[in-house]
């Protein structure tokens, strides 16, 4: 989940760019936006910069995140969220 902010549309667009062929659900809850897919999502610095039109450091993402389920892996260039529910 991402806290609502001025760059949330850009982040969602970048997530869509980085996950072609995946069904990505975006639910606006007012104060936050839930972004989810079946098993994993990937977000690259390159796609955020392309959508944002300026340099971006992945650590800028941290204050936007309000919660997530599963496991998150981060580098200076890529963030990956992985979620696995038993039986799925």
N, C-alpha and C positions, 0 to 999 in steps of 0.2 A: 504494500500500500504506500502511496505517496501522499504527502501533505499537499494540499492545494496551494499552488503558487503560480507565478507568472510564466515559469518555464515548463509546466507540466505537459502542455500540448506538444512541445518540442521533444520532451523525453519519450512520450507515447509514440510519436512519429518515428523516433530513432529506434525504439523497441520493435515497431512494425518492420522497419527496414532491415533490422538485424535478425529477424525471425521469419523469413519468407516461407510461405506454405503452412505456417502454423495458424490455428484459430486463436486469436488473442481477444480475450474479453476485457472490456474497459467499463467499469461501473463508477459513475460520478456520485459520491455520497455527500457532496457539499464541502465538507471540511477536508476530505481526502478522496483520492481516486484509487480504486482497486484495479490492478492490471494483473491478469493471470492467463496461463495457458496450461495445457494438459500435464506436462512433465517438467519443462524447463523454459527459461527465457534467458536471452543473451542481450547485452547492451555494450556497444563499443564506443570508445572515445571518439573515433573517427565519425561514426554516424551522428553522434550528438553534435560534434563540431559542424558537420555539414548542415544539419537541420537548424542549429542555433546561429550559425554564421559568425562564430568567434571561437577562439581557443577555449578548451574546457578540460578541467582536471577532474578525474573520477571522484576525488574526495569531495567535490562540490555536490555530489549526489547524496552524501551521507545525511545532511540536514533535511533533505526532501523525504527520506524514507521514514515512515512511521511504524511499520511492522512488516513481517513477511513470515511465511511458513516454509519449512524445509531448510535447505542449506544454501549459503551464499558464498561464492568464491570471488575474490577481487584481485585485480592487478591494476597497474597504472593505465592499462589500455582496455580492459574488459571486465565486466561484472556479469556473473552467471548465477541465476537462481535455479535451484533444482528442488523439485517436490515429488515425492513418491509416496503414494498411499498404498497400503497393502491391498493386493488384489487388482491393482490397476496397471 
